[in-house]
Amino acid sequence: MMDWIPIVFLTFKVAVFGTGMFFAIKWHYDKGKKKKENNEISRR
């Protein structure tokens, strides 16, 4: 009866960590892209 609990928790954990990693990478990528654009504008 309790054999499905680790499967559910593991699936939930993978989903949460996967989503968190995606947004962390996206946030850093967008931050670096914005900084690069600001540097190009200020050099002109």
C-alpha positions in Angstrom: 0.0 0.0 0.0 2.8 2.5 0.9 5.0 1.5 -2.1 3.6 4.4 -4.2 4.6 7.2 -1.8 8.4 7.3 -2.7 7.5 7.4 -6.4 5.1 10.3 -5.9 7.6 12.3 -3.7 10.5 11.6 -6.1 8.4 12.7 -9.1 7.4 15.9 -7.2 11.0 16.5 -6.1 12.3 16.2 -9.7 9.5 18.5 -11.0 10.2 21.2 -8.3 14.0 21.1 -8.7 13.8 21.0 -12.5 11.5 24.0 -12.6 13.8 25.8 -10.1 16.9 25.1 -12.1 15.1 26.3 -15.3 14.2 29.6 -13.8 17.6 30.1 -12.1 19.4 29.6 -15.4 16.9 31.8 -17.3 17.2 34.6 -14.7 21.1 34.5 -14.8 21.0 34.4 -18.7 18.6 37.4 -18.9 20.6 39.3 -16.3 23.8 38.8 -18.3 22.1 39.7 -21.5 20.7 42.9 -20.0 24.1 43.9 -18.5 25.7 43.4 -21.9 23.1 45.6 -23.6 23.6 48.3 -21.0 27.4 48.2 -21.6 27.0 48.6 -25.4 24.6 51.6 -24.9 26.9 53.4 -22.5 29.9 53.0 -24.8 28.3 55.0 -27.6 
